[in-house]
């Protein structure tokens, strides 16, 4: 594994990013399996399959699981709409349909709303604490590489407003049991399988509406 046990223990007690309060997992079985993974670097589908087995998503109530639903809207197909009060994310399809996903959203007083665009995307993304956090905690690493224990999960969509990073993300999770809750500091968390599905659908520049 690319992160030491001591580092994971430190991070487990901290809010990890400017947009969320999710923590690095310190589950011994997962950490041990990652540490003893195949020596050859895994990439692409092989990495996805291996790492998803190490950190599987929690079961989801079928009533809220990913589904294609009727969703009349004035937004164009390809738009991502997050309805925070519903704890749902919709990817707009043609013909008045949308793919609906369950999500976790920002807790009271921390939820962000507005319109942005997908500025960039990442697979098993690294966590890079913002300068404000590093100023408060100079002992933190400047980067935590992606893995099944990472708080950003399998994929991340980085949002920007007027080409400027707004520090909010749509990303996977290492706490799948919290999907459907208001628990983050603003970021939108998804099950890893769901964010991987969304990642393949959404291009750079796609419109994102959070309300």
C-alpha positions in Angstrom: 0.0 0.0 0.0 1.2 3.5 -0.7 0.2 4.9 2.7 1.7 3.9 6.0 -0.5 2.6 8.8 0.7 5.5 11.0 -0.5 7.9 8.3 -3.9 6.3 8.0 -4.3 6.4 11.7 -3.6 10.1 11.7 -6.0 10.8 8.9 -8.7 8.7 10.4 -9.2 11.3 13.1 -9.3 14.3 10.7 -11.7 15.9 8.2 -9.9 15.3 5.0 -10.8 17.9 2.4 -12.2 21.3 2.0 -15.5 19.8 0.8 -16.1 16.9 3.0 -15.6 15.2 6.4 -15.1 11.7 5.2 -12.2 9.9 6.8 -9.5 7.5 5.5 -10.5 3.9 6.4 -8.4 2.1 8.9 -10.1 -1.3 8.6 -7.3 -3.8 9.2 -8.4 -6.4 6.7 -8.8 -4.0 3.8 -5.5 -2.2 4.7 -3.7 -5.6 4.9 -5.1 -6.8 1.6 -4.1 -3.6 -0.2 -0.6 -3.9 1.3 -0.2 -7.4 0.0 -1.7 -6.8 -3.4 0.0 -8.1 -6.6 3.4 -6.5 -7.0 2.7 -5.5 -10.6 0.9 -2.1 -10.8 -2.8 -2.6 -11.5 -4.5 -0.2 -14.0 -7.8 0.1 -15.8 -10.5 -2.6 -15.4 -8.1 -5.0 -13.5 -7.5 -2.3 -10.9 -11.2 -1.6 -10.6 -12.1 -5.2 -10.2 -9.4 -5.9 -7.6 -10.0 -2.8 -5.5 -13.7 -3.0 -5.6 -13.4 -6.5 -4.1 -11.3 -5.1 -1.3 -13.8 -2.3 -0.5 -17.2 -3.3 -1.7 -20.2 -1.0 -1.7 -22.8 -1.5 1.0 -26.2 -2.9 0.1 -28.7 -0.3 -0.9 -32.4 -0.3 -0.5 -33.9 -1.2 -3.9 -36.3 1.7 -3.5 -33.4 4.2 -3.8 -30.9 2.1 -5.9 -29.7 3.4 -9.3 -32.5 3.3 -11.8 -33.7 5.0 -15.1 -36.8 7.0 -14.2 -39.2 9.6 -15.7 -37.7 13.0 -15.1 -39.2 15.9 -17.1 -36.9 18.9 -17.0 -35.9 22.0 -19.0 -32.2 21.0 -18.6 -30.6 19.5 -21.6 -29.6 15.8 -21.9 -26.2 15.3 -20.4 -26.8 17.7 -17.4 -26.2 16.5 -13.9 -28.8 17.6 -11.4 -28.3 17.1 -7.6 -31.5 17.5 -5.5 -30.0 17.7 -2.0 -33.3 17.5 -0.2 -34.0 14.1 -1.9 -30.4 12.9 -1.5 -30.5 12.1 -5.2 -28.4 12.8 -8.3 -30.0 12.7 -11.8 -28.2 12.4 -15.1 -30.6 13.8 -17.7 -31.3 11.5 -20.7 -33.3 12.4 -23.9 -37.0 11.8 -23.9 -37.9 13.0 -20.4 -35.8 10.3 -18.7 -32.9 10.4 -16.3 -30.6 8.0 -14.5 -31.2 8.4 -10.8 -28.5 7.7 -8.2 -28.6 7.8 -4.4 -26.0 10.2 -2.9 -24.8 11.6 0.4 -24.9 15.4 0.6 -23.6 18.2 2.8 -24.9 18.4 6.4 -26.9 21.4 7.7 -25.1 24.7 7.1 -22.5 23.1 4.8 -24.5 22.3 1.7 -23.5 24.1 -1.5 -25.9 24.9 -4.2 -25.5 26.6 -7.6 -24.4 25.8 -11.2 -21.0 24.6 -12.2 -19.3 22.5 -14.8 -17.2 19.4 -14.7 -13.6 20.8 -15.0 -11.8 17.5 -14.9 -12.2 13.9 -13.9 -10.0 11.3 -12.1 -9.9 7.6 -11.6 -9.0 6.4 -8.0 -8.0 10.0 -7.4 -5.4 11.2 -5.1 -6.4 13.4 -2.2 -4.6 16.8 -2.1 -5.5 18.8 1.0 -6.1 22.5 0.2 -3.6 25.1 1.3 -5.9 26.3 4.1 -5.8 22.9 5.7 -2.0 22.5 5.3 -1.6 25.9 6.9 -3.5 24.7 9.9 -1.9 21.3 10.0 1.6 21.3 8.5 2.1 17.7 9.6 -0.3 16.5 7.0 1.0 15.0 3.8 0.6 17.2 0.7 -0.9 14.2 -1.1 -2.5 10.9 -0.3 -2.5 8.5 -3.3 -5.8 6.9 -4.4 -6.7 3.4 -3.1 -9.6 1.5 -1.7 -9.1 3.2 1.6 -9.1 6.7 0.1 -12.0 9.1 1.0 -12.5 10.0 -2.6 -13.3 6.5 -3.7 -13.1 5.1 -7.2 -13.8 8.3 -9.3 -14.1 12.0 -8.8 -15.6 14.8 -10.9 -14.1 18.1 -10.1 -16.4 21.1 -10.3 -15.5 24.6 -11.4 -17.4 27.9 -11.7 -16.2 30.2 -14.5 -13.2 28.0 -15.0 -12.2 28.3 -11.4 -12.1 25.3 -9.1 -14.8 25.7 -6.5 -13.4 22.9 -4.2 -16.6 20.8 -4.6 -16.5 17.3 -6.0 -18.8 14.5 -7.0 -16.9 11.5 -5.9 -16.9 7.9 -4.6 -16.8 6.9 -0.9 -15.1 4.6 1.5 -18.2 5.0 3.8 -21.0 3.5 1.6 -23.2 3.0 4.6 -23.7 6.8 4.8 -25.2 7.1 1.3 -28.7 8.8 1.6 -27.5 11.0 4.5 -26.5 14.6 4.9 -23.0 14.1 6.3 -20.4 15.8 4.2 -19.2 19.4 4.2 -20.7 20.0 0.8 -19.3 17.4 -1.6 -21.6 14.9 -3.2 -20.7 11.3 -2.4 -21.8 8.3 -4.4 -21.4 4.5 -4.2 -18.2 3.6 -6.0 -20.1 1.5 -8.6 -22.5 4.4 -9.2 -19.8 7.1 -9.6 -18.0 4.8 -12.0 -21.1 4.6 -14.1 -21.6 8.3 -14.0 -18.0 8.9 -14.8 -18.4 7.1 -18.1 -21.5 9.1 -19.0 -20.3 12.6 -18.1 -17.9 14.5 -20.3 -15.6 17.4 -19.3 -17.6 20.6 -19.5 -20.9 19.0 -18.6 -23.3 21.3 -16.7 -23.9 20.5 -13.0 -26.9 21.9 -11.1 -27.0 21.5 -7.3 -30.2 22.7 -5.6 
